[in-house]
């Protein structure tokens, strides 16, 4: 129904329009705030309800003014109120938009990294971290690094690279060269990579850190879990404790690797596992 408006030219006062802009903007924002805090309503539903309720309230206000002597309805006042409502909803969206926790994901090979990154991207702001001084020979390291860069490009994720120093790694596992897989040598290797990841996560203010190591059926997920929890206590950064091989994770990672045409190695990484 059209608003009955006087035929006389209306004098535009910016203060008056500003009052309408602010008042109806505040009303719309308070409706959203109430719905979020006390009713836990969906933001889209809240935004639509807030807009129509506030707009029709403003429309009703302008219409009622036609029954008051010396007052009249104003389309400009209604427009100012509508703009205030839209601005309030935009501000609420900016303030309450869901931000994903920042997670540092240590990756050791292409297939595992591609699958785990894909899974975690749904709930986290993932950044890849390639630190694997255990890999031997250097040509193998470069090959896996190249595949890690492919994953980052395909998944549109940032990749942090660490210096390759196999000699330093050999010193850390000295005396355990002849250990069987999942022995103390592997435990030292897990701890080295997890600790380095936790340090970077702490330094760069990540909310969480984790590793793709648990996706392999050849890795001791329980040991990795214990070490990760220890690093969480030490560096005060939450460890995302998850066994990625569950729910056919390893099989799915193999299929994804094949689909993307990624290189898949046939040994863990170090010269001892290669033997």
C-alpha positions, 0 to 999 in steps of 0.5 A: 500500500503506498504511503500517503505523502504530502504534496509539499516538498519535504525539507531534507535534514541529514540529522533526521535521516542519520537518526533513522539509520542508527535506530533501525540499524541498532534494532536489526543488530539486537535481533541478530544478537538475541537470536544468536546468544539466546536461541542459537539460531542459524545466521541466515534465518536470523538475517532474513527475519531481522531485515523484514521485522525491522523494515516493516517496523520502520514502514509501520512507523512512517504510516502511523505518522500520517495520523498525527497532526503536523507529521507525515510519512517520508520515503527518505526516512524509510530508505535511511532506516532500510540502509541502517538495517542492511549495514547492521546485518553486514556488520553482524555477518563480519563479526560472527562469521565462522573462522576455522582454527589454524592447523599446522599439518606435518606431511611426510609423503604425497598420498597421505598428505593429499588425503589428510589435507582434504579431510581436515580442510573442512574444519580447519585452516590448514597449512602444510609443513614438510620436515623429513630429514630421515628421508634417504637418499637426497634424490628421494627427498627431492622427489617427495618434496616435489610431490608435496608442492603439487599437493599444496598447489592442488589443495590451494594450501600454503606449504612451509619447508624445513631445511634438509639435514640427514646428517643431523638425523643420523646423529639422533638415531645413532646406536639404533640403526639395526632396530626393527620397524616400530622400534626405538629408532622409529620412536626417535624419528616420530618424536623429532618430527612432532617436536619440530612441528609443535615448535613451529606451531607455537612460534607462528601461533597455530591453534593446533598441530598434527601429522599424517604419520598415523595414516600408514599401517606401518606406523605405531599410531599409539606411540605417535599419539602419546608423543603428540600429547607430550608435545602439546603439554610441552609447547602449549599447542593443542595436538589433534590426536587422530588415527587417519588410517581409520575408516579406510583412510589408508585405502582412500589415500591410495585411491586419491594418490592414483587419481591425482597421479602422485608418486607413491614410495615403497618404503618409509624413508630412511636407509634402514627401512629401505633395507 
